[in-house]
Amino acid sequence: MGATETAARPQTGRVSPRLADYRRWDRNFFLLMVALIWLGVLMGFVPDIVHRVRIHRLFPAVVYFHGVVFVGWLSLLTVQVLLIRARRVDVHRELGMAGVALYGAMVVLGITTSVVVDYDLFGTPHADPSFLSIQLADMLAFTILGAFAIAQRKSPDAHKRLMIMATICIADAGFGRWWGPALERLLGDGGYWAIWAQAYLSDFLLIAMIGAYDLIGRRRLYSAYILGAICGLGLEFAAVWLYMAPWWKPVATTLIGR
């Protein structure tokens, strides 16, 4: 998240009016994307947390560390987008190092939390070892797209799209908790596409929104966006296939230490 928000300039040194207009719209659009991510996370996790408090069932300790770091990530992403809106590129760059540190913590804690929670649930009515494929795919997508975004920090258009997509790929847990039950009642829970919709419909819609925005405004798709979308969505399609594979459950059970 250390990219600058400088527009590509022609040889005259002046920004084209059309590109300048797109840049102004970008500030609104990407703030909207961050707001939608916050909405899905809050709507999905807050009721679950409240329910846990009411029944006095604590999460494993690592879940709290993961929650703090995850909220820190979303908060920093929000601040970075607002800094670009305020044209404080200098502060945006300085905070980029904090983003890199949080990114590393997110990768480690995300994988660790998935394994610990699945271990804790094993043997209960809520146990689903095969779901590890979904969790690992989310973290792998976040890791790859986040690393790509950091590498592209000198290319603002690529950087911000990749960073938003990386965050979308780990926000689906909130959306799944929010509207997953309604989708299950509508589509059932046994088929590939029903499972995919419950887990990943939010990712598809949000990533598609970015592509639609670029096609409408710029009449083209950025190569970084295309590669990022193929990577993120491709991993998710593979994760659902793996989830349904009969041989995966015993493998996942072994991976979580049971």
Residue pairs with C-beta under 8 A, 6 or more apart in sequence:
1 76
1 77
1 80
1 92
1 95
1 96
1 99
1 149
1 153
1 159
1 163
2 92
2 93
2 95
2 96
2 97
2 99
2 100
2 150
2 153
3 92
3 96
3 152
3 153
3 154
3 155
3 156
3 159
3 160
4 89
4 92
4 93
4 154
4 156
5 23
5 84
5 87
5 89
5 92
5 156
6 89
6 156
7 15
7 19
7 20
7 23
8 19
9 15
10 16
15 23
22 217
22 218
25 217
26 160
27 81
27 84
27 85
29 213
30 81
30 160
30 164
31 81
31 82
31 85
33 164
33 168
33 206
33 209
33 210
34 74
34 77
34 78
34 81
34 164
36 206
37 74
37 164
37 167
37 168
37 171
37 206
38 74
38 78
40 171
40 172
40 174
40 175
40 178
40 202
41 70
41 74
41 171
41 174
42 174
43 174
43 175
43 177
43 178
44 173
44 174
44 175
44 176
44 177
44 178
45 67
45 173
45 174
45 177
47 177
48 177
52 58
52 59
59 117
60 113
60 116
60 117
60 120
62 109
62 112
62 113
62 116
63 113
63 116
63 117
65 109
66 109
66 110
66 112
66 113
69 102
69 105
69 106
69 109
70 106
70 170
72 102
73 99
73 102
73 103
73 106
73 167
74 167
76 95
76 98
76 99
76 102
77 99
77 163
77 164
77 167
79 95
80 92
80 95
80 96
80 99
83 89
83 91
83 92
83 95
84 92
84 160
96 153
99 150
100 150
103 146
103 150
106 142
106 146
106 170
107 139
107 142
107 143
107 146
110 135
110 138
110 139
110 142
110 170
111 135
111 136
111 139
114 132
114 135
114 136
114 139
115 132
115 255
115 256
115 257
118 127
118 128
118 129
118 131
118 132
118 135
118 252
118 256
119 256
119 257
119 258
121 127
121 128
122 129
122 253
122 256
122 258
129 249
129 252
129 253
129 256
129 258
130 242
130 243
130 244
130 248
130 249
130 252
131 243
131 252
132 252
132 255
132 256
133 239
133 240
133 242
133 243
133 248
133 252
134 199
134 239
134 240
134 243
136 239
137 235
137 236
137 238
137 239
137 242
138 169
138 170
138 172
138 173
138 236
138 239
139 170
140 235
141 166
141 169
141 170
141 231
141 232
141 235
141 236
142 166
142 167
142 169
142 170
144 231
144 235
145 162
145 163
145 165
145 166
145 169
145 228
145 231
145 232
146 162
146 163
146 166
148 162
148 224
148 227
148 228
149 158
149 159
149 160
149 162
149 163
149 166
152 158
152 159
152 162
152 224
153 159
155 224
157 222
157 224
158 222
158 223
158 224
158 225
161 210
161 222
161 224
161 225
161 228
162 224
162 225
162 228
164 210
165 207
165 210
165 225
165 228
165 229
165 232
166 228
166 232
168 202
168 203
168 206
168 207
168 232
169 203
169 232
169 236
171 202
172 199
172 200
172 202
172 203
175 201
175 202
176 198
176 199
176 202
179 201
179 202
180 198
180 199
183 194
183 197
183 198
183 201
184 194
184 198
187 193
187 194
187 197
187 198
188 194
189 195
189 198
192 240
192 241
192 244
195 240
195 243
195 244
196 236
196 237
196 240
199 236
199 239
199 240
200 233
200 236
200 240
203 232
203 233
203 236
204 233
207 229
207 232
207 233
210 225
211 221
211 225
211 229
214 220
214 221
214 222
214 225
215 221
242 248
